[in-house]
Amino acid sequence: MKPATLLSFAALSLAAVFATGRAAGDSVVVRMGTILPSGTAQYSLIQELGETWRRESGGTVKLTLYPDGRLGGEAEMVKKLRIRQINAGLFSAVGLAEIDPSTNGLQIMPLTFRTWAEVDYVREHVRPLLEQRIRAKGFEVLFWADAGWVRFFSKTAAIHPDEFRKMKMFAWAGDARQFAIEEAVGCQPVSLETTDILLGLNTGMINTVAVPPLIGLAGQFYRPAPHMLDMNWAPIVGAAVVRTDIWEKIPPDIRARLKAAAEATGEKLRERGRLESEEAIKVMQQHGLQLHELTPAADAEWQELAAQLQPKVRGAIVPEDIFDAVELHLKNFRAGHKE
């Protein structure tokens, strides 16, 4: 081959590598951060997904997990995503809202959802729009998941909103709007990272925290806060996302198989998370957790509080079009599933 021809061939080969984003034999490492506790069934499912990806990609795609909030809270991990210290994350709506606030419509609407069937129906109807907005920010959604209903754990027994207003309540660090709304309804929010909740409860920095039972058990929050209000405040809904530039380094045919595996994992996570959350309550009860049921009067007070929150959430925390879409789809679902 002549030198000029050789140079032209090399140039074309190099251009092909840049066009595809990877050379033959190159590997892609997906580094995923999450506050999900290791040792849980959900964590094991993510590990299994990593093994499936390795097998389906012929060993060219590796999933590396950083659980337990080792990389900080969700807001901090999103910052790490943006500066490429990690390139994927499994977040609740709180973390996803750092990418796009539309996802708040699935979680930050207190007492909106009554059942998991309602959550599933609404999520699937607003999902295309949510994923479109997340994609516009440079991320691809791998799957959607949830981790149980948010419950209130407190150091002293409480069932009425006024009783909780007297307490210092955990608030997600970095979420100034949620902090302001909690203040507006008379609560006493204290901003902390999730990794500091146990310390906050033990030292008196906070005396109540709203988390799903699974997290309450894994984080041992129920020990310093042994009272739980038996009320489904809101579902913890989240998703796994990966940077689009990393995802597109994977050949399309392999990418399709990995996405299908991720979707299957999301379905398993939702099923397992809901079951494990209820199991967690039983385990904590065996170790001293006390459940407190709502009285009719207390239930009415909470419903009134939720109604007061709605206009503060719409537009400020949940974009107006998403808020309205959630309410519309929920209305349609209930019309077809009358109790």
C-alpha positions in Angstrom: 0.0 0.0 0.0 1.4 3.4 -1.0 2.1 5.9 1.9 -0.6 8.3 0.7 -3.1 5.5 0.5 -2.0 4.3 4.0 -2.5 7.7 5.5 -5.9 8.1 3.9 -6.9 4.7 5.3 -5.7 5.6 8.7 -7.6 8.9 8.6 -10.8 7.1 7.6 -10.4 4.5 10.4 -9.8 7.3 13.0 -12.9 9.1 11.8 -15.0 6.0 12.1 -13.8 5.5 15.7 -14.9 9.1 16.6 -18.2 8.7 14.8 -19.1 5.6 16.8 -17.7 6.8 20.1 -15.8 3.6 20.7 -13.2 1.4 18.9 -13.6 -2.3 18.5 -12.8 -4.1 21.7 -13.2 -0.9 23.9 -15.2 -1.3 27.1 -17.8 1.1 28.6 -17.8 1.4 32.4 -21.1 2.7 33.8 -20.4 4.1 37.2 -23.7 4.3 39.1 -24.2 6.1 42.5 -27.2 5.7 44.7 -28.3 6.1 48.3 -29.9 2.6 48.0 -28.6 0.5 50.9 -26.3 -2.4 50.0 -27.4 -5.8 51.4 -31.1 -5.2 50.4 -32.9 -7.3 47.8 -33.1 -4.3 45.6 -29.4 -3.8 45.6 -28.9 -7.4 44.7 -31.2 -6.9 41.7 -29.0 -4.0 40.5 -26.0 -6.3 40.8 -27.8 -8.9 38.8 -28.5 -6.3 36.1 -24.7 -5.6 36.0 -24.1 -9.3 35.4 -26.7 -9.4 32.6 -25.2 -6.3 31.0 -21.7 -8.0 31.1 -23.1 -11.1 29.5 -25.3 -9.4 26.8 -22.4 -7.1 25.8 -19.8 -9.8 25.6 -18.0 -8.3 28.5 -17.7 -4.8 26.9 -20.1 -3.0 29.3 -19.5 -3.1 33.0 -21.8 -1.7 35.7 -19.9 -0.4 38.8 -22.1 0.5 41.8 -21.6 3.0 44.6 -24.4 2.4 47.1 -25.2 3.6 50.7 -24.8 7.3 49.8 -21.0 6.8 49.7 -20.8 9.6 47.2 -23.0 11.9 49.2 -26.7 12.8 49.0 -28.6 12.8 45.8 -28.1 16.4 45.0 -24.3 16.0 45.4 -24.4 12.9 43.2 -26.1 14.8 40.4 -23.3 17.3 40.6 -20.8 14.5 40.2 -22.8 13.3 37.2 -22.4 16.7 35.6 -18.7 16.9 36.1 -18.3 13.2 35.0 -17.0 11.8 38.3 -19.8 9.2 37.8 -21.9 8.7 34.7 -25.1 7.2 36.1 -27.3 7.3 39.1 -30.3 5.6 40.7 -32.3 8.5 42.3 -35.6 9.3 43.9 -37.6 12.1 42.5 -35.7 14.5 44.8 -32.4 13.7 43.0 -34.1 13.5 39.6 -35.5 17.0 40.2 -31.9 18.3 40.2 -31.9 17.2 36.5 -35.5 18.3 35.7 -38.3 19.2 38.2 -41.0 17.4 36.2 -40.3 14.2 38.0 -41.6 15.8 41.3 -45.1 15.1 40.0 -44.7 11.5 40.9 -43.5 12.0 44.5 -43.8 15.6 45.8 -47.6 15.7 45.8 -48.6 14.7 49.3 -51.6 12.4 49.8 -52.4 12.5 46.1 -52.0 8.8 45.5 -53.9 6.2 47.4 -52.7 2.9 45.8 -49.8 1.5 43.8 -52.2 0.9 40.9 -52.8 4.7 40.8 -49.0 5.3 40.9 -48.4 2.8 38.1 -51.1 4.2 35.9 -50.1 7.8 36.2 -46.4 7.1 35.8 -46.9 5.3 32.6 -49.0 8.1 31.2 -46.6 10.9 32.0 -43.5 8.8 31.5 -42.9 9.8 27.8 -42.9 13.5 28.6 -40.7 13.0 31.7 -38.1 11.0 29.7 -38.2 13.5 26.9 -37.3 16.3 29.3 -34.6 14.3 31.0 -33.1 13.4 27.6 -33.0 17.1 26.7 -30.8 17.6 29.8 -28.3 15.0 28.6 -29.5 11.8 30.3 -31.3 8.6 29.4 -33.7 6.9 31.7 -32.9 3.2 32.1 -35.8 2.2 34.2 -38.4 3.5 36.8 -38.6 2.2 40.3 -40.1 2.9 43.7 -39.3 2.1 47.3 -42.5 2.1 49.3 -44.7 4.8 50.8 -43.2 7.6 52.9 -44.1 7.3 56.6 -43.3 9.6 59.5 -40.9 8.3 62.1 -40.7 10.3 65.3 -39.0 10.3 68.7 -42.4 10.8 70.4 -45.8 9.5 69.5 -47.8 11.8 67.2 -50.8 11.5 64.8 -52.0 15.1 64.3 -50.3 17.7 62.0 -50.0 20.1 64.8 -48.0 17.6 66.8 -45.5 17.3 64.0 -45.3 21.1 63.5 -43.7 21.2 67.0 -40.9 18.9 65.9 -37.7 19.5 64.0 -38.2 17.7 60.7 -35.6 16.3 58.3 -35.5 18.1 54.9 -33.5 17.1 51.9 -30.3 19.1 51.7 -30.2 21.4 48.7 -33.9 21.5 48.2 -34.6 25.1 49.1 -38.2 25.1 47.7 -39.3 22.1 49.7 -37.7 23.7 52.8 -39.6 26.9 52.2 -42.9 25.1 51.8 -42.4 23.1 55.0 -41.8 26.4 56.8 -44.9 27.9 55.1 -47.2 25.2 56.7 -45.7 25.8 60.1 -43.1 22.9 60.2 -39.5 23.3 61.5 -37.4 21.8 58.7 -33.7 21.0 59.2 -31.6 20.5 56.0 -29.4 17.4 56.2 -27.9 14.9 53.8 -29.5 11.4 54.0 -26.3 10.1 55.4 -26.7 12.4 58.4 -30.2 11.4 59.4 -29.2 8.9 62.1 -26.7 11.3 63.6 -29.4 14.1 63.5 -31.9 11.9 65.3 -29.4 10.7 67.9 -28.1 14.2 68.7 -31.5 16.0 68.7 -30.8 18.0 65.5 -34.1 16.5 64.3 -36.7 14.5 66.0 -38.8 13.3 63.0 -38.1 12.0 59.5 -40.3 11.1 56.6 -38.9 8.0 54.8 -40.2 4.7 53.5 -40.0 1.8 56.0 -37.3 0.1 54.1 -35.0 3.1 54.6 -36.1 3.4 58.2 -35.0 -0.2 58.8 -31.8 -0.1 56.8 -30.7 3.2 58.3 -31.8 2.1 61.8 -33.8 5.4 62.1 -36.6 3.6 64.0 -34.3 3.1 67.0 -34.0 6.7 68.1 -37.4 7.4 66.5 -39.5 4.4 67.5 -42.9 5.8 66.6 -44.4 5.5 63.1 -47.5 7.2 61.8 -49.4 4.6 59.7 -50.2 7.0 56.8 -49.2 6.8 53.2 -47.9 10.4 52.7 -46.4 9.9 49.3 -44.7 7.2 47.2 -40.9 7.2 46.9 -40.6 7.1 43.1 -37.3 7.2 41.2 -35.4 6.2 38.1 -32.0 5.1 37.0 -30.4 7.5 34.5 -27.1 7.4 32.5 -25.4 10.2 30.7 -26.4 10.2 27.1 -22.8 10.6 25.8 -21.8 7.4 27.7 -24.9 5.5 26.7 -24.4 6.3 23.0 -20.9 4.8 23.1 -22.6 1.4 23.2 -23.5 0.0 19.8 -27.3 0.3 19.1 -27.9 -3.4 18.9 -26.3 -4.0 22.3 -27.9 -0.9 23.8 -31.3 -2.3 22.9 -30.6 -5.5 24.8 -29.3 -3.6 27.8 -32.3 -1.3 27.9 -34.6 -4.3 27.8 -32.8 -5.9 30.7 -32.9 -2.6 32.6 -36.7 -2.4 32.1 -37.1 -5.9 33.5 -35.0 -5.0 36.5 -37.2 -1.9 37.1 -40.3 -4.1 37.2 -38.7 -6.4 39.6 -37.5 -3.5 41.8 -41.0 -2.1 42.0 -42.5 -5.5 43.0 -39.7 -6.3 45.5 -39.5 -2.8 46.9 -43.2 -2.7 47.8 -43.1 -6.1 49.4 -39.9 -5.4 51.3 -41.2 -2.1 52.6 -44.1 -3.9 54.3 -41.8 -6.6 55.6 -39.6 -3.9 57.0 -42.4 -2.7 59.2 -42.9 -6.1 60.7 -39.2 -6.5 61.4 -39.1 -3.1 63.1 -42.2 -3.9 65.2 -40.4 -6.9 66.5 -37.7 -4.6 67.7 -39.8 -2.0 69.4 -41.4 0.2 66.7 -44.8 1.4 67.6 -47.4 2.0 64.9 -50.0 4.8 65.4 -53.2 4.7 63.2 -55.0 7.8 62.1 -58.2 8.7 63.8 -61.0 10.1 61.5 -60.3 13.5 63.0 -56.6 13.3 62.3 -57.2 12.0 58.8 -59.3 15.0 58.0 -56.6 17.4 59.4 -54.0 15.8 57.1 -56.3 16.0 54.1 -56.8 19.7 54.9 -53.1 20.2 55.1 -52.5 18.4 51.8 -55.1 20.7 50.2 -53.3 23.7 51.6 -50.0 22.4 50.1 -51.3 21.9 46.6 -51.2 25.5 45.4 -47.8 25.9 47.0 -46.5 22.8 45.1 -48.1 23.6 41.7 -45.6 25.6 39.8 -43.1 26.1 42.6 -42.1 22.4 42.9 -44.0 20.6 40.2 -44.3 22.3 36.8 -47.9 23.3 36.2 -48.4 21.1 33.2 -47.1 18.0 35.0 -49.2 18.8 38.1 -52.3 19.1 36.0 -51.5 16.0 34.0 -51.1 13.9 37.1 -54.4 15.1 38.5 -56.1 14.4 35.1 -54.8 10.9 34.7 -55.6 10.2 38.3 -59.2 11.4 37.8 -59.5 9.2 34.7 -58.1 6.1 36.5 -60.6 6.6 39.4 -63.5 7.1 37.0 -62.8 3.6 35.6 -62.0 2.0 38.9 -64.8 3.2 41.2 -64.4 1.8 44.8 
